[in-house]
Amino acid sequence: MAEVIAGIRIPDSKLAREATDLLREHGTPLLYAHSLRVFLFGAIRGRHRGLQVDHELLYAGAVFHDFGLTPKYRSRDHRFEVDGANAARDFLRANGIGEEQAGVVWDAIALHTTPEIPWHKRPEIALVTGGVEADVLGDGLDEIAEEDRASVLAAYPRLDFKKGIVRAFADGFGYRPETTFGTMNTDVLERTQPDYRRVNFCDLIAANPLGG
């Protein structure tokens, strides 16, 4: 029987179970609990807003959103968000999911660290970001009742999460710092790598060989 937390049923289809198994296999306990909280907080925020949501697509986006931080799925030259999006799309295609639905999940993951833009797209895209914002930053908690927060945290506790997620980011993309240009991920590298210096967009403009 599917688990129900804060009135939200966690998807229990074959697809959802296989995605969860991959997360357990290749992620960490911290990323596993975080990803389930992202789904639940996103779904609760969608309920609060009266959105019509495909919970299986939202679940896939939440489960895969940090796969790009894991040794199995991270690349040398892509943003971690793109690695996670690619992993999700490959998984969904292999399980017979159509390109349109797989594309929704790809966008949800690729955009989940990009402020505002996801909220102007489909609910599943918006709510992966909404779940991430709630769990990582505390944004949008006014849309999640206290008793619902307590239910989610009891099921999937935040065990030293604040420090742990920063370390997971640093480990996941610290070796490919160039992929963080133009994103909030540069903040992680400035905090965790003493020798890191972010690229300045204005310097790139000034260095353009076209002159003028």
PAZAPA-4460 file (N, C-alpha, C; in steps of 0.05 Angstrom, whole numbers, plus 32768, in hexadecimal, padded with zeros to 4 digits):
% residues 212
    n_x    n_y    n_z   ca_x   ca_y   ca_z    c_x    c_y    c_z   seq   type   mol
   8011   7FE8   8000   8000   8000   8000   8012   8019   8000     1      M     A
   800A   802C   7FF0   801B   8044   7FED   801A   8054   8008     2      A     A
   8031   8061   800D   8034   8071   8025   8026   808C   8021     3      E     A
   8017   8096   8034   800A   80B0   8033   8015   80C1   804A     4      V     A
   8020   80D8   8043   802B   80EA   8056   8020   8106   8052     5      I     A
   8015   8112   8067   8009   812D   8065   7FF3   812D   804F     6      A     A
   7FE5   8117   804C   7FD0   8116   8038   7FDA   8112   801B     7      G     A
   7FF4   810E   8018   8000   810A   7FFD   8008   80ED   7FFA     8      I     A
   7FFE   80E0   7FE5   8005   80C4   7FE0   801F   80C3   7FD0     9      R     A
   8033   80B5   7FDB   804C   80B2   7FCC   8048   809D   7FB6    10      I     A
   804D   80A4   7F9D   8049   8092   7F87   8055   8076   7F8C    11      P     A
   8047   8061   7F85   8050   8046   7F8A   804D   8035   7F71    12      D     A
   804E   8042   7F5A   804E   8033   7F41   8068   8025   7F3D    13      S     A
   8069   8013   7F2A   8083   8005   7F23   8098   801A   7F1C    14      K     A
   8090   802E   7F0D   80A3   8043   7F05   80AE   8051   7F1D    15      L     A
   809C   8059   7F2F   80A4   8068   7F47   80B6   8056   7F59    16      A     A
   80AF   803D   7F5C   80C0   802B   7F6D   80DC   8028   7F61    17      R     A
   80DE   8025   7F47   80F8   8021   7F3B   8108   803B   7F3D    18      E     A
   80FC   8052   7F3A   810A   806B   7F3E   8114   806E   7F5B    19      A     A
   8104   8066   7F6E   810B   8067   7F8A   8123   8054   7F8F    20      T     A
   8122   803D   7F84   8138   8029   7F87   8152   8035   7F7C    21      D     A
   8151   8043   7F66   8169   804F   7F5B   8174   8064   7F6E    22      L     A
   8162   8074   7F7A   816B   8088   7F8C   8178   807C   7FA5    23      L     A
   816C   8066   7FAF   8178   8059   7FC6   8194   804D   7FBF    24      R     A
   8196   8043   7FA6   81AF   8036   7F9E   81C5   804A   7F99    25      E     A
   81BF   8060   7F8C   81D4   8072   7F83   81D6   808C   7F93    26      H     A
   81C2   8092   7FA3   81C3   80AA   7FB3   81CE   80A4   7FCF    27      G     A
   81C8   80B6   7FE1   81D0   80B3   7FFD   81B6   80B5   800E    28      T     A
   81B8   80AD   8027   81A0   80B0   8038   8197   80CE   8039    29      P     A
   81AA   80E0   8039   81A2   80FD   8039   8193   8104   8020    30      L     A
   819D   80FC   8008   818F   8103   7FEF   8175   80F4   7FED    31      L     A
   8174   80DC   7FF7   815A   80CD   7FF6   8145   80DC   8006    32      Y     A
   814A   80E2   801F   8136   80F0   8030   8130   810B   8024    33      A     A
   8144   811A   801B   813F   8134   800F   812D   8132   7FF7    34      H     A
   8131   811E   7FE5   8121   811C   7FCD   8104   8115   7FD3    35      S     A
   8100   8104   7FE7   80E4   80FE   7FEF   80D7   8117   7FFC    36      L     A
   80E6   8126   800B   80DA   813F   8016   80D4   8153   7FFF    37      R     A
   80E5   8154   7FEB   80E0   8166   7FD4   80C5   815E   7FC7    38      V     A
   80C1   8144   7FC3   80A7   813C   7FB7   8090   8144   7FC9    39      F     A
   8092   813E   7FE2   807C   8143   7FF4   8076   8161   7FF7    40      L     A
   808B   8171   7FFC   8087   818E   7FFF   807D   819A   7FE5    41      F     A
   8087   8190   7FCE   807D   819A   7FB4   8060   8193   7FB0    42      G     A
   8058   817B   7FB7   803D   8172   7FB3   802A   8181   7FC6    43      A     A
   8033   8186   7FDE   8022   8195   7FF1   801F   81B2   7FE8    44      I     A
   8034   81BE   7FDD   8032   81D9   7FD2   801F   81DA   7FBA    45      R     A
   8020   81C5   7FAA   800E   81C3   7F93   7FF1   81C1   7F9D    46      G     A
   7FEC   81B1   7FB1   7FD1   81AF   7FBD   7FC8   81C9   7FC8    47      R     A
   7FD9   81D8   7FD5   7FD2   81F2   7FE0   7FCA   8205   7FCA    48      H     A
   7FD7   8203   7FB3   7FD2   8216   7F9D   7FBB   820C   7F8B    49      R     A
   7FB1   81F4   7F90   7F9B   81E9   7F80   7FA4   81E1   7F64    50      G     A
   7FBD   81D8   7F62   7FC8   81D0   7F48   7FC1   81B3   7F41    51      L     A
   7FBD   81AD   7F28   7FB9   8192   7F1E   7FD4   8187   7F17    52      Q     A
   7FDC   8173   7F26   7FF8   8169   7F24   7FF8   814B   7F1E    53      V     A
   800A   8143   7F0C   8010   8127   7F07   8025   811F   7F1C    54      D     A
   801D   8112   7F31   802E   810D   7F48   8045   80F9   7F40    55      H     A
   8040   80E8   7F2C   8056   80D6   7F25   806C   80E5   7F17    56      E     A
   8065   80F9   7F06   807A   8109   7EF9   8088   811A   7F0E    57      L     A
   8079   8126   7F21   8085   8135   7F36   8097   8124   7F47    58      L     A
   808F   810B   7F4C   80A0   80F9   7F5C   80BA   80F3   7F4D    59      Y     A
   80B8   80EE   7F33   80D0   80E8   7F23   80E3   8100   7F24    60      A     A
   80D8   8118   7F21   80E9   812F   7F23   80F7   8133   7F3E    61      G     A
   80E8   812D   7F53   80F3   8130   7F6E   8108   811B   7F73    62      A     A
   8102   8102   7F6B   8115   80EC   7F70   812F   80F0   7F61    63      V     A
   812E   80F9   7F48   8146   80FB   7F38   8154   8116   7F3A    64      F     A
   8149   812A   7F48   8152   8145   7F45   816F   8149   7F4E    65      H     A
   8179   8138   7F60   8195   813B   7F68   81A7   8123   7F5F    66      D     A
   819D   8114   7F4C   81AE   80FE   7F42   81C8   8108   7F36    67      F     A
   81C9   8120   7F2C   81E1   812B   7F21   81F7   8130   7F35    68      G     A
   81F1   812D   7F4F   8205   812F   7F64   8212   8114   7F6B    69      L     A
   8207   80FE   7F60   8210   80E4   7F68   8226   80DA   7F55    70      T     A
   8238   80C9   7F60   824E   80BF   7F4F   8245   80B1   7F36    71      P     A
   822F   80A2   7F37   8225   8093   7F21   821C   80A5   7F09    72      K     A
   8210   80BB   7F10   8203   80CB   7EFB   8210   80E6   7EF5    73      Y     A
   8223   80EF   7F04   822F   8109   7EFF   8243   8107   7EE8    74      R     A
   8244   811C   7ED8   8256   811D   7EC1   826E   812F   7EC7    75      S     A
   827F   8133   7EB3   8296   8145   7EB5   828F   8161   7EAC    76      R     A
   827B   8164   7E9B   8278   817E   7E8E   825C   818A   7E8D    77      D     A
   8249   817E   7E9B   822E   8189   7E9C   8228   8193   7EB8    78      H     A
   8215   81A6   7EB9   820A   81AE   7ED3   81FE   8195   7EE1    79      R     A
   81FF   8194   7EFB   81F3   817D   7F08   81D6   817A   7F03    80      F     A
   81C8   8191   7F00   81AC   8190   7EFA   81A6   8182   7EDF    81      E     A
   81B7   8187   7ECC   81B4   817A   7EB2   81BA   815C   7EB3    82      V     A
   81CE   8155   7EC3   81D3   8138   7EC7   81BB   812A   7ED3    83      D     A
   81AF   8136   7EE7   8198   812A   7EF3   8180   8128   7EE0    84      G     A
   817C   813D   7ED0   8167   813E   7EBD   816B   8128   7EA7    85      A     A
   8184   8125   7E9E   818A   8111   7E8A   8185   80F5   7E95    86      N     A
   818D   80F0   7EAF   8188   80D6   7EBB   816B   80D0   7EBC    87      A     A
   815B   80E4   7EC4   813E   80DF   7EC6   8132   80DA   7EAB    88      A     A
   8139   80E9   7E97   812E   80E5   7E7C   8135   80CA   7E71    89      R     A
   814E   80C1   7E75   8156   80A6   7E6C   8146   8091   7E7A    90      D     A
   8142   8094   7E94   8132   8081   7EA3   8116   8080   7E9A    91      F     A
   8109   8096   7E96   80ED   8097   7E8D   80EA   808C   7E71    92      L     A
   80FC   8093   7E5F   80FB   8087   7E44   80FD   8069   7E45    93      R     A
   8110   805F   7E55   8114   8042   7E57   80FB   8034   7E62    94      A     A
   80EA   8043   7E70   80D2   8037   7E7C   80B9   803E   7E6C    95      N     A
   80BD   8047   7E53   80A6   804B   7E41   8097   8065   7E45    96      G     A
   80A2   8078   7E53   8095   8092   7E57   809B   80A3   7E3E    97      I     A
   8086   80B1   7E35   8088   80C1   7E1D   809A   80D9   7E20    98      G     A
   80A2   80E4   7E08   80B5   80FA   7E08   80AA   8113   7E16    99      E     A
   8090   8118   7E13   8085   8131   7E20   8087   812F   7E3E   100      E     A
   807F   8118   7E49   8080   8115   7E66   809D   8115   7E70   101      Q     A
   80AE   8106   7E61   80CA   8106   7E69   80D6   8122   7E68   102      A     A
   80CD   8132   7E54   80D7   814D   7E52   80CF   815F   7E69   103      G     A
   80B7   815A   7E73   80AE   8169   7E8B   80C0   8163   7EA3   104      V     A
   80C7   814A   7EA7   80D8   8143   7EBD   80F4   814E   7EB8   105      V     A
   80FE   814D   7E9F   8118   8159   7E99   8119   8176   7EA1   106      W     A
   8104   8185   7E98   8103   81A2   7E9F   8102   81A6   7EBD   107      D     A
   80F2   8196   7ECB   80EF   819A   7EE8   810A   8197   7EF6   108      A     A
   811A   8184   7EED   8134   8180   7EFA   8148   8195   7EF1   109      I     A
   8149   819A   7ED7   815D   81AD   7ECD   8159   81C9   7ED8   110      A     A
   8140   81D0   7EDF   813A   81EB   7EE7   8138   81EE   7F06   111      L     A
   813D   81D9   7F15   8134   81DA   7F31   8146   81ED   7F42   112      H     A
   815D   81F6   7F38   816C   820A   7F47   816B   8225   7F3A   113      T     A
   8159   8229   7F27   8155   8242   7F19   813E   8251   7F25   114      T     A
   8142   8267   7F33   812B   8274   7F40   8116   827E   7F2C   115      P     A
   80FE   827D   7F34   80E6   8289   7F28   80DD   827A   7F0E   116      E     A
   80EE   8275   7EFB   80E6   826B   7EE1   80D4   8252   7EE4   117      I     A
   80DB   823E   7EF4   80CA   8226   7EF6   80AD   822C   7EFD   118      P     A
   80A9   8241   7F0D   808D   8247   7F15   807C   8251   7EFE   119      W     A
   8088   8256   7EE7   8078   825F   7ECF   8074   8247   7EBC   120      H     A
   807B   822F   7EC5   8078   8218   7EB4   8064   8204   7EC0   121      K     A
   8062   81EC   7EB5   804F   81D8   7EBF   8052   81D3   7EDD   122      R     A
   803C   81CB   7EEA   803D   81C7   7F07   8053   81B4   7F10   123      P     A
   8057   819E   7F01   806C   818B   7F09   8087   8198   7F09   124      E     A
   808C   81AA   7EF6   80A6   81B8   7EF5   80A8   81CC   7F0C   125      I     A
   8093   81DB   7F10   8092   81EF   7F25   8096   81E2   7F41   126      A     A
   8089   81CB   7F45   8088   81C0   7F60   80A0   81B0   7F68   127      L     A
   80B0   81A6   7F54   80CB   819C   7F5C   80DB   81B3   7F68   128      V     A
   80DB   81CA   7F5B   80E8   81E1   7F66   80DC   81E9   7F81   129      T     A
   80C1   81E8   7F82   80B3   81F0   7F9B   80BB   81DE   7FB2   130      G     A
   80BE   81C4   7FAD   80C7   81B2   7FC2   80E4   81B7   7FCA   131      G     A
   80F5   81BC   7FB6   8111   81C2   7FBC   8113   81DB   7FCD   132      V     A
   8105   81F0   7FC4   8106   820A   7FD2   80FD   8207   7FEF   133      E     A
   80E8   81F7   7FF4   80DF   81F3   800F   80F3   81E4   8020   134      A     A
   80FE   81CF   8015   810F   81BE   8025   812B   81CA   8029   135      D     A
   8136   81D7   8015   8151   81E1   8017   8152   81FD   8023   136      V     A
   813F   820E   801B   8140   822A   8023   812A   8232   8037   137      L     A
   8115   8222   8039   80FF   822A   804A   80EB   823D   803C   138      G     A
   80EE   8240   8022   80DC   8251   8012   80C2   8242   800E   139      D     A
   80AB   8250   8011   8091   8244   800B   8086   8234   8022   140      G     A
   8093   8235   803A   8088   8226   8050   806D   8231   805A   141      L     A
   8066   8249   8053   804C   8254   8059   8036   8245   804B   142      D     A
   803D   8235   8036   8029   8226   8027   8027   8209   8032   143      E     A
   8037   8203   8047   8037   81E8   8052   8030   81EA   8070   144      I     A
   8019   81DF   8077   8010   81E1   8093   8024   81D4   80A6   145      A     A
   8025   81DE   80BF   8038   81D4   80D2   8035   81B6   80D6   146      E     A
   801D   81AC   80D7   8019   818F   80DC   8023   817F   80C4   147      E     A
   8021   818A   80AC   802B   817C   8094   8049   817D   8094   148      D     A
   8055   8193   809B   8072   8193   809D   807C   817E   80B1   149      R     A
   806E   817C   80C8   8077   8169   80DC   8074   814D   80D2   150      A     A
   805F   8147   80C3   805C   812C   80B8   8072   8125   80A4   151      S     A
   8079   8138   8093   808E   8133   8080   80A9   812F   808E   152      V     A
   80AF   813F   80A1   80C9   813E   80AF   80CA   8125   80C1   153      L     A
   80B4   811B   80CB   80B4   8103   80DA   80BA   80EB   80C9   154      A     A
   80B0   80EB   80B0   80B4   80D5   809E   80D0   80D5   8092   155      A     A
   80D9   80EE   808B   80F3   80F1   807E   8103   8107   808C   156      Y     A
   8110   8101   80A2   811D   8115   80B3   8134   8124   80A5   157      P     A
   8139   813C   80AE   814F   814C   80A4   8166   8148   80B8   158      R     A
   8176   8134   80B3   818C   812D   80C6   81A5   813C   80BD   159      L     A
   81AC   8152   80CA   81C3   8163   80C3   81C2   816B   80A6   160      D     A
   81AA   8171   809D   81A6   8176   8080   81B4   818F   8076   161      F     A
   81B3   81A4   8086   81BE   81BE   807C   81DC   81BB   8075   162      K     A
   81EB   81AE   8086   8207   81AA   807F   820B   8194   806A   163      K     A
   81FA   8180   806C   81FD   8169   805A   81F7   8170   803D   164      G     A
   81E3   8181   8038   81DC   8186   801C   81F2   8198   8010   165      I     A
   81FE   81AA   801F   8214   81BA   8014   822B   81A8   800D   166      V     A
   8231   8195   801E   8247   8182   8018   8241   8172   8000   167      R     A
   8227   8169   7FFD   8220   815A   7FE5   8223   816A   7FCC   168      A     A
   821C   8183   7FCD   8220   8195   7FB6   823E   8197   7FAF   169      F     A
   824E   819D   7FC4   826A   81A1   7FBF   8277   8188   7FB4   170      A     A
   8270   8171   7FBE   827B   8158   7FB4   8271   8152   7F98   171      D     A
   8258   815A   7F92   824C   8154   7F79   8255   8164   7F61   172      G     A
   825C   817E   7F66   8265   818E   7F4F   827E   819E   7F54   173      F     A
   828C   819A   7F6B   82A4   81A8   7F71   82BA   81A3   7F5D   174      G     A
   82BA   818B   7F51   82D0   8184   7F3F   82CB   818F   7F23   175      Y     A
   82B3   819B   7F1E   82AC   81A6   7F04   82A2   81C3   7F08   176      R     A
   82B2   81D4   7F14   82A8   81EE   7F1C   829E   81FF   7F04   177      P     A
   82A8   81FA   7EEC   829F   820A   7ED5   8282   8207   7ECF   178      E     A
   8276   81F0   7ED8   825A   81EB   7ED2   8248   81FB   7EE4   179      T     A
   8252   8208   7EF8   8241   8217   7F0B   823E   8234   7F03   180      T     A
   824B   823D   7EED   824A   8259   7EE5   822D   8262   7EE1   181      F     A
   8226   8279   7EED   820C   8284   7EEA   81F7   8277   7EFB   182      G     A
   81FE   8267   7F0F   81EB   825A   7F20   81F2   825F   7F3D   183      T     A
   81DF   8259   7F4F   81E4   825B   7F6C   81F8   8247   7F76   184      M     A
   81FF   8234   7F65   8212   821F   7F6D   822E   822B   7F72   185      N     A
   8233   8242   7F66   824D   8250   7F6C   824F   8257   7F89   186      T     A
   8238   825C   7F96   8239   8263   7FB3   8244   824B   7FC3   187      D     A
   823C   8233   7FBB   8246   821B   7FC9   8265   8219   7FC6   188      V     A
   826F   821E   7FAE   828C   821C   7FAA   829B   8231   7FB8   189      L     A
   8290   824A   7FB9   829D   825F   7FC8   829F   8258   7FE6   190      E     A
   828B   824A   7FF0   828A   8244   800D   829B   822B   8014   191      R     A
   829F   8219   8000   82AB   81FF   8006   82C7   81FC   7FFA   192      T     A
   82CF   820C   7FE6   82E9   820A   7FD9   82F8   8224   7FDB   193      Q     A
   830B   8226   7FED   8319   8240   7FF2   8326   824C   7FDA   194      P     A
   832E   823C   7FC6   833C   8247   7FAF   8329   824D   7F98   195      D     A
   830F   8248   7F9B   82FD   824D   7F85   82F8   826B   7F81   196      Y     A
   82F8   8273   7F68   82F0   828F   7F61   82DC   828E   7F4A   197      R     A
   82C5   8299   7F4F   82B0   8297   7F3B   82B6   82A8   7F23   198      R     A
   82AD   82A0   7F0C   82B0   82AF   7EF3   829B   82C6   7EF4   199      V     A
   82A4   82DE   7EEC   8292   82F5   7EEB   8288   82F9   7ECF   200      N     A
   826E   82FB   7ECC   8262   82FE   7EB2   826C   8317   7EA4   201      F     A
   8270   832D   7EB3   827A   8346   7EA7   8296   8342   7E9B   202      C     A
   82A6   8332   7EA8   82C1   832C   7E9E   82BF   831D   7E83   203      D     A
   82AC   830B   7E81   82A9   82FC   7E68   82A0   830F   7E51   204      L     A
   828F   8322   7E58   8287   8336   7E44   829F   8346   7E3B   205      I     A
   82AF   834F   7E4E   82C6   8360   7E48   82DB   8351   7E37   206      A     A
   82DC   8337   7E3B   82F0   8327   7E2D   82E8   831E   7E11   207      A     A
   82CF   8325   7E09   82C5   831D   7DEF   82D8   8328   7DD9   208      N     A
   82E3   8317   7DC8   82F6   8320   7DB4   82E9   8330   7D9E   209      P     A
   82CF   8332   7D9D   82C2   8342   7D88   82C7   8360   7D8C   210      L     A
   82D0   8367   7DA4   82D6   8384   7DA9   82BD   8394   7DAD   211      G     A
   82C1   83AF   7DAD   82AA   83C1   7DAF   82A2   83C6   7DCC   212      G     A
***
